[in-house]
Amino acid sequence: MATKLALVVDDSRVARMMLCKLLQSSGFSVVEQGSADEALSWLETSEQTPLIIFMDLMMPGMDGLTATRQIKNDSRWQSIPVVLCTSNDSEADKLSAHDSGVLALLSKPPEAQQLQSILAALSAPSVATEETQPSVAEPLSPVEIPSIPSVEEITAEVEQQLLPGWLQQAQQQTEQRSQQIAENIARQLIDEKLDGLAASLSAEISQQISGAVQEKVQHQLNTQTEQMQTVLLEKAADAAETVMQNLNQSNHWQQQVTAQTERWLASQQQTIEQQLLTALQPRIETAIADQLSAMPDAADPMTETLQQELAQLQLQQNQLIKRQRMTNALLMIALAVGVFALLQINLF
């Protein structure tokens, strides 16, 4: 018994693996091809002829329907049944598959029960022929062959049954596509309008905010400047008033110190004069008495001597007075320096 061979054509390696496992579990050996062009090249060069071909509908390059038409138009392969594998078995796909000579449609991913039904329909005639072969030829009874409808009748029936649904579906798809295009255009126009509006609003808002901020900043600066000027004027007035008060207090203290110093100097002068007179008076009297007692006959010379001594004593007294006055003047200068230093401390 010959080995059953199946050709699987699909650009998806995963889809080929799933279908190959199902076919191998049904006793088929499988040849895999990744595109329609590769499948046609394999048919041209191979010495094997597959029992059935499973063709994917949507593939890069040549699609499944175009490849199926080329297979059916070649006398070498037109008897090989082709099963179209698709994930969308719409009425349009069914109509196109029927026109291309496809045996059946197989959903993706493939279902084992659906695949078994296709394979059973494929192998039923050959099995019946092998089992009913007679050992002796017997005459066949005449069989009444039903009339076969013409191509025009089949076409009319197909158009009557399938065309309205296909036209309705095409109209729905067209309306959906038109609505989608209109929505995309409207969305694009809205986005452009919104972008322009956002840009203009952003510019206006930026200008308004910038003007408001500048005005507010300027107002705040003016307010702070006025406040600082007021505070500085108040500080200056307070400082001037404090200076005047310090000056007044300094003048008052200076007057008091001067008066006290004058009184103290006067009292010191009187005290010194009294001390000098008290200290010199006994000496003067003693000197006069000694001279008078020692030289009674020389009154005139003694008088001159006494006068000279008195003059010297007066000179000494005047020198002592000058020294005391110098001391008082130095004390006055020291007091004035102290008052000036006190004034500087109060001012600063």
QUIFENFEN-V710979 format. One record per residue. N is the residue number from 1. RES is the residue in one small letter. PHI is phi in radians with two decimals (* if undefined). Layout:
n: <N | N>
res: <RES | RES>
phi: <PHI | PHI>
This chain:
n: <1 | 2 | 3 | 4 | 5 | 6 | 7 | 8 | 9 | 10 | 11 | 12 | 13 | 14 | 15 | 16 | 17 | 18 | 19 | 20 | 21 | 22 | 23 | 24 | 25 | 26 | 27 | 28 | 29 | 30 | 31 | 32 | 33 | 34 | 35 | 36 | 37 | 38 | 39 | 40 | 41 | 42 | 43 | 44 | 45 | 46 | 47 | 48 | 49 | 50 | 51 | 52 | 53 | 54 | 55 | 56 | 57 | 58 | 59 | 60 | 61 | 62 | 63 | 64 | 65 | 66 | 67 | 68 | 69 | 70 | 71 | 72 | 73 | 74 | 75 | 76 | 77 | 78 | 79 | 80 | 81 | 82 | 83 | 84 | 85 | 86 | 87 | 88 | 89 | 90 | 91 | 92 | 93 | 94 | 95 | 96 | 97 | 98 | 99 | 100 | 101 | 102 | 103 | 104 | 105 | 106 | 107 | 108 | 109 | 110 | 111 | 112 | 113 | 114 | 115 | 116 | 117 | 118 | 119 | 120 | 121 | 122 | 123 | 124 | 125 | 126 | 127 | 128 | 129 | 130 | 131 | 132 | 133 | 134 | 135 | 136 | 137 | 138 | 139 | 140 | 141 | 142 | 143 | 144 | 145 | 146 | 147 | 148 | 149 | 150 | 151 | 152 | 153 | 154 | 155 | 156 | 157 | 158 | 159 | 160 | 161 | 162 | 163 | 164 | 165 | 166 | 167 | 168 | 169 | 170 | 171 | 172 | 173 | 174 | 175 | 176 | 177 | 178 | 179 | 180 | 181 | 182 | 183 | 184 | 185 | 186 | 187 | 188 | 189 | 190 | 191 | 192 | 193 | 194 | 195 | 196 | 197 | 198 | 199 | 200 | 201 | 202 | 203 | 204 | 205 | 206 | 207 | 208 | 209 | 210 | 211 | 212 | 213 | 214 | 215 | 216 | 217 | 218 | 219 | 220 | 221 | 222 | 223 | 224 | 225 | 226 | 227 | 228 | 229 | 230 | 231 | 232 | 233 | 234 | 235 | 236 | 237 | 238 | 239 | 240 | 241 | 242 | 243 | 244 | 245 | 246 | 247 | 248 | 249 | 250 | 251 | 252 | 253 | 254 | 255 | 256 | 257 | 258 | 259 | 260 | 261 | 262 | 263 | 264 | 265 | 266 | 267 | 268 | 269 | 270 | 271 | 272 | 273 | 274 | 275 | 276 | 277 | 278 | 279 | 280 | 281 | 282 | 283 | 284 | 285 | 286 | 287 | 288 | 289 | 290 | 291 | 292 | 293 | 294 | 295 | 296 | 297 | 298 | 299 | 300 | 301 | 302 | 303 | 304 | 305 | 306 | 307 | 308 | 309 | 310 | 311 | 312 | 313 | 314 | 315 | 316 | 317 | 318 | 319 | 320 | 321 | 322 | 323 | 324 | 325 | 326 | 327 | 328 | 329 | 330 | 331 | 332 | 333 | 334 | 335 | 336 | 337 | 338 | 339 | 340 | 341 | 342 | 343 | 344 | 345 | 346 | 347 | 348>
res: <m | a | t | k | l | a | l | v | v | d | d | s | r | v | a | r | m | m | l | c | k | l | l | q | s | s | g | f | s | v | v | e | q | g | s | a | d | e | a | l | s | w | l | e | t | s | e | q | t | p | l | i | i | f | m | d | l | m | m | p | g | m | d | g | l | t | a | t | r | q | i | k | n | d | s | r | w | q | s | i | p | v | v | l | c | t | s | n | d | s | e | a | d | k | l | s | a | h | d | s | g | v | l | a | l | l | s | k | p | p | e | a | q | q | l | q | s | i | l | a | a | l | s | a | p | s | v | a | t | e | e | t | q | p | s | v | a | e | p | l | s | p | v | e | i | p | s | i | p | s | v | e | e | i | t | a | e | v | e | q | q | l | l | p | g | w | l | q | q | a | q | q | q | t | e | q | r | s | q | q | i | a | e | n | i | a | r | q | l | i | d | e | k | l | d | g | l | a | a | s | l | s | a | e | i | s | q | q | i | s | g | a | v | q | e | k | v | q | h | q | l | n | t | q | t | e | q | m | q | t | v | l | l | e | k | a | a | d | a | a | e | t | v | m | q | n | l | n | q | s | n | h | w | q | q | q | v | t | a | q | t | e | r | w | l | a | s | q | q | q | t | i | e | q | q | l | l | t | a | l | q | p | r | i | e | t | a | i | a | d | q | l | s | a | m | p | d | a | a | d | p | m | t | e | t | l | q | q | e | l | a | q | l | q | l | q | q | n | q | l | i | k | r | q | r | m | t | n | a | l | l | m | i | a | l | a | v | g | v | f | a | l | l | q | i | n | l | f>
phi: <* | -1.25 | -1.29 | -1.44 | -2.05 | -2.16 | -1.85 | -1.94 | -2.10 | -2.80 | -1.35 | -1.65 | -1.16 | -1.13 | -1.11 | -1.12 | -1.08 | -1.09 | -1.21 | -1.10 | -1.09 | -1.14 | -1.20 | -1.15 | -1.20 | -1.69 | 1.60 | -1.73 | -1.69 | -2.18 | -1.98 | -1.84 | -2.37 | -1.58 | -2.72 | -1.18 | -1.10 | -1.13 | -1.13 | -1.15 | -1.13 | -1.12 | -1.09 | -1.20 | -1.73 | -1.45 | -1.53 | -1.57 | -2.10 | -1.23 | -1.31 | -2.71 | -2.13 | -1.86 | -2.01 | -1.27 | -1.31 | -1.82 | -2.47 | -1.10 | 1.39 | -1.36 | -1.45 | -1.18 | -1.17 | -1.12 | -1.12 | -1.11 | -1.10 | -1.12 | -1.14 | -1.27 | -1.46 | -1.73 | -1.14 | -1.25 | -2.19 | -1.14 | -1.47 | -1.36 | -1.21 | -2.08 | -1.88 | -1.60 | -1.73 | -2.63 | -1.65 | -2.34 | -1.58 | -1.38 | -1.11 | -1.13 | -1.12 | -1.11 | -1.15 | -1.12 | -1.11 | -1.11 | -1.16 | -1.50 | 1.54 | -1.35 | -1.24 | -2.79 | -1.89 | -2.07 | -1.26 | -2.06 | -1.20 | -1.21 | -1.77 | -1.07 | -1.15 | -1.13 | -1.13 | -1.13 | -1.11 | -1.15 | -1.17 | -1.14 | -1.16 | -1.26 | -1.63 | -1.07 | -1.10 | -1.20 | -1.10 | -1.11 | -1.17 | -1.18 | -1.32 | -1.81 | -1.17 | -1.37 | -1.28 | -2.22 | -1.12 | -2.10 | -1.19 | -1.52 | -1.34 | -1.09 | -1.96 | -1.42 | -1.58 | -1.16 | -1.20 | -1.63 | -1.17 | -1.36 | -1.10 | -1.09 | -1.16 | -1.09 | -1.10 | -1.11 | -1.15 | -1.10 | -1.10 | -1.20 | -1.53 | -1.77 | -1.08 | -1.04 | -1.12 | -1.14 | -1.10 | -1.12 | -1.14 | -1.10 | -1.13 | -1.09 | -1.11 | -1.13 | -1.10 | -1.08 | -1.12 | -1.11 | -1.10 | -1.13 | -1.10 | -1.10 | -1.11 | -1.11 | -1.11 | -1.10 | -1.12 | -1.12 | -1.10 | -1.10 | -1.08 | -1.11 | -1.08 | -1.11 | -1.09 | -1.12 | -1.12 | -1.11 | -1.13 | -1.14 | -1.09 | -1.09 | -1.14 | -1.09 | -1.10 | -1.08 | -1.09 | -1.09 | -1.11 | -1.10 | -1.10 | -1.11 | -1.14 | -1.09 | -1.08 | -1.13 | -1.11 | -1.09 | -1.08 | -1.14 | -1.11 | -1.08 | -1.08 | -1.12 | -1.11 | -1.08 | -1.09 | -1.13 | -1.09 | -1.08 | -1.10 | -1.13 | -1.10 | -1.10 | -1.07 | -1.12 | -1.09 | -1.08 | -1.13 | -1.10 | -1.10 | -1.10 | -1.09 | -1.12 | -1.08 | -1.11 | -1.12 | -1.08 | -1.12 | -1.13 | -1.07 | -1.09 | -1.15 | -1.12 | -1.08 | -1.11 | -1.09 | -1.09 | -1.11 | -1.10 | -1.12 | -1.10 | -1.12 | -1.18 | -1.12 | -1.10 | -1.15 | -1.16 | -1.12 | -1.09 | -1.11 | -1.15 | -1.10 | -1.14 | -1.11 | -1.09 | -1.12 | -1.16 | -1.31 | -1.53 | -1.06 | -1.09 | -1.18 | -1.13 | -1.13 | -1.11 | -1.12 | -1.16 | -1.16 | -1.14 | -1.17 | -1.21 | -1.32 | -1.42 | -2.26 | -1.36 | -1.54 | -1.94 | -1.24 | -1.21 | -1.11 | -1.16 | -1.10 | -1.12 | -1.10 | -1.10 | -1.13 | -1.10 | -1.10 | -1.08 | -1.11 | -1.10 | -1.10 | -1.12 | -1.09 | -1.09 | -1.09 | -1.13 | -1.11 | -1.08 | -1.11 | -1.08 | -1.05 | -1.12 | -1.19 | -1.07 | -1.07 | -1.11 | -1.12 | -1.08 | -1.09 | -1.08 | -1.10 | -1.08 | -1.12 | -1.11 | -1.08 | -1.12 | -1.13 | -1.08 | -1.11 | -1.11 | -1.10 | -1.07 | -1.09 | -1.19 | -1.26 | -1.84>
